[in-house]
Each structure stands twice: as C-alpha cells, then as structure tokens.
C-alpha cells in the first residue's frame, strides 16, 4: 500500500549501549504517510491484554499486514548489517497497534520494573511511535547488582534470583510508571518518542516505557499509540 510505504529519505542513527556495544537503531521519518496508519488504528478493534498473558499495560489491535511487509522490507539490510540477521533468513513476526491505558495505581510488580521481552538474544523488538514527545519514550537500563543490561539464558536464573532477593529486602517499588534510574537499576539510555520514529533493539535488553500517565487515552489519535513488532529470525 503506497500510503504506508517506507520513506526513502528516512534518517538512521545507530547507537551502542554500554561497554557491551549493544546496538540500538533509531530511524526518523520512517513512513511517507504515517497519518494513514493512525487512521487505520482509529478503525481497529482494540482489546485489553490479560494480565497473566502479557505485561503490556494497555490495549492492542492487529496492525495491517501490508504495513508489516513494508517495514520488514525496508529494514532488512539494517537487520543484517547491525543485528547480524542473515539477509535470506525467514522470520516469525507479530505486529500490533498498542495503546498504554493502565492507570499507575493498577500496575503490577513487573510493570513497575525494567523488563525484557524475551531472553532469546535473536528476538528483535521493532517499536514505531505514532505519537509525539509528550508521550515519553523508551528507556534502557543496567541492573546495578549484576551489571547486566541484557538478560540471556545463561544469566536469567542468576538475575531473577538476585532481583527477588533485592525486592524481598527492600520491598516493591512504588506504584507508577518508571521515570529515570532507581536504587536497583541505572538508566543508561533513553529515546524520546517522536511521531514516525522507529527504534529496533534486542528484546533481551532491560527496558521500560516512559509514560505520562496524565495523557492515557483509548483514542489512537491522542493516546500513546505505537506499533509493536516482535521478530524472531529462524
């Protein structure tokens, strides 16, 4: 669909996180006509996520298939050059419109801490902002006690054990969305939201959304609208 085609004049910034040099790609002006995608979201059927099934604090709806195809085609060279994904590899992908809607007092423990999407270092998160900087952004963290900024299978057990011990000792964090560093986590990078900005990172990186709870809305035209794509190359 031409109105959702990638913008050939899009701008790319590849950042490296920590001494580990973990890649974080930031692409501005991703689509030629992002407004059409907001229009599609306004017509989509959003539903809340079951707390037991997903930590996302809000509602989601399926994004259009042509959008996903266009994005994957546009970023394919980047995935190869920056994230070492073979250019001919097939991938399993999920792609949803997402709206943060959960009030701060209703957040569960996992939603008040930095999290990972998966401990699989090959799984990538592609986050497309369809809202402006007033809706916060995304922050990345290092766990102070273990020094980890990513949690992979070899570190998962030790990380979770240490984190549980810290929470047992200090108690849970207060209700509310994360903003900045905490006694347990150091913020090492933040990417402000910007309309039509897309970021790509490994899902095993510790991260959290930066959310202005005063702006929560179920209306995609004014709420914290993003498209969240998770990609697992095979």
N, C-alpha and C positions, 0 to 999 in steps of 0.2 A: 504494500500500500504506500503510494508515493508520499502521502501526507505524514507518514511516520518513518520516512527514510532517514538514515544517518546523514548528518551534516558533513560534507567533505571538508569544511573549514573548522571543524571541531578542534579544540585545543587540549593537548595531553601534557600532564605533569606526572612523572613517576617519582615517588618518594621512597626512601628506605628507612625503616623503623629500627631504632636501636643499633647496637653493635652487631646484631644478627643480620642486619640489612634486609629485613623482610619487606617485600615490595608492596606498595600501595599506589595504585593508578588512579588519577583524578582526571576526568575528561569533562570539559566545559562545552556548552552549546552542542550537546550530543545529537539532538534531532533537529531536522529542518523545521518541523511544525509541532512542537511539544503540546501546544494548546489542543490539538485534536485528540491527543492521548488523555488529557484532562477531561475532555468532553466524553470520551469513552468511559472513563471512570465514573462520571456523573450518571451514566446509564447502567452501570454494572450493579450486580446484586452482592452487596457486602454482607458478611455474616461474622459474628464474634467467634473467636477461636476457643476451643475447650481448654481450660487451664491445665488439664493433665496432658494435653497433647502438644502444646506449643507455648513457649514463653513470650510470644509476641503480645504486647499489651494493647490489643485493639481488634479491628475488623479487617478482613481480607476478602478479595474477589479475584477471580481468574482474570489475568491480563490477556489481551488479544494475541493469538498465535502469530500473526504477521509481525507484530512488534518484536516478539522474542526472536524470530528468524532474522529480522533486520539487525538487531543488536548483536547477535552471535556472529553474523557475517562480518559486521563492522569491526568487532574486537578480536577476531580470530588471529590476525598477525600479532597483536599485542599479547594475547594469551600465550602464544608460542615464544615470543622474544623475552617477555618479562616473567611469566609464570611457568615456563618450560612445558607447556602443553603441546603435544605433538600436533602439527597442523592438520593431519588426517585422522585424528582420533575422533571417535564418536563420544557423545556425552549424554548423560541423563540430566534433564533440566526441569525445574519447576519455576513458575513465574506468576506472581500475584501483585495486584494493586494492594497497598496496605495503608491503613489509617490508624494512627495512635489515638485511642479513645478512652483508655482506662484512667480513672482519677487516681492521683498519687496515693491516697489512703487505701486503695484497693490492690496495690501492687503486692505480689507475693515476694518471698525472700529472693528467689532467683532473678526477679525483675528489678531488684534494688542493688544488684551487684553486676560488675562486668561479667560477660558470658562469652561462650563460644557457640558457633552454630553446629560444629562437629569437630571431633578430634582427628578427622581424616585430613592430612595436610594437602591432599589433592583436591579437596572440595573448595570451590570458589564461591564467594558472595559477590553479586553484582547489584549495587544499590543505586537507583535512579531517582533523584529528587525532582518532584513536580510541585515543589513549594519553595518559598523564599527563606532567607536567613533568619527571619523572625521565628522560624520553627526549629531553630537549634542546629543540629548536625549530628555528627558521629565522632566519638572519642575512642582512643585506643589506650590500653593500659598495660602496665607491668605489675605482677604480683610481687609485693615487696619481700615477703619472707622467702619465696622460692626463686625470685629473679626471673620468673617466666613471663614472656609476653605472648607465647603461644602454647597451647596445651595439646600435645600429640599423644598417641597411645602409650609411648614409653614413659611419659611424665604424668599421665592422667591420674593414676592411683595416688601418687605422692602429693600431687597438687590438691586433690579433693580431700585427702586426709589432713593436710596442713590447714586448708581453709576451714574444714569442720572444727578443728581444734581451736582456731582463732575465733570462730563465731561462738563456740561454747564458752570460751574465756571472756570475750568482750561483749557478747550479746549481738543480736542482729542490727544491721544499720537502720536508721530511722526511715519511716515511710516517706517515699518520694522518689522522683527520678534523679539519677546521678547528675552531678554538676561538679566537675573538677576531680582532683585527687581525694583519696580517703586515707585513713590510717593503714588500711590493708593494701591499697592499690595506688600506684603512681600513674598519673595521666602522662603519656609520652607523645601524643599527637592528637590533634582534633581537626576535623574537616567541617567547616561551616556548611550548612545547607545553602544551596543556590539553585534557583529554578533552572532545570535542564542540565544539572550537573550529575554525572555518573561516576561512581567510585567502584573499584574492584580490589578485593583483598582475600586472603586465605581465611576460610571460616574458622580455623583453629586459633586465630588471633583473639585475645581478650579485648572486648569492645563493648560499647553501650551507646544507645541513642541519647543525644542531648535534646531534652523535650521541654518546651514551655507549656506547663500544664494549664495556663490560663487560655491557651489557644486550641484546646482539644475540641474537635468537631467531627461529626459524621458526614459533613458536606465536603466532598472531594475538592470543591472549588475554593474552599477557605481553610480546610484542615491540613494536617501534616501528611500529605499524600506522597507516597513513594511507590516505585515498582521494585519489588524484591525478587531477584532471580538467584537460584542456587544451582550451581553447575558442578557435576561430578564426571570428569572425563574417564573414559574406560580404556 
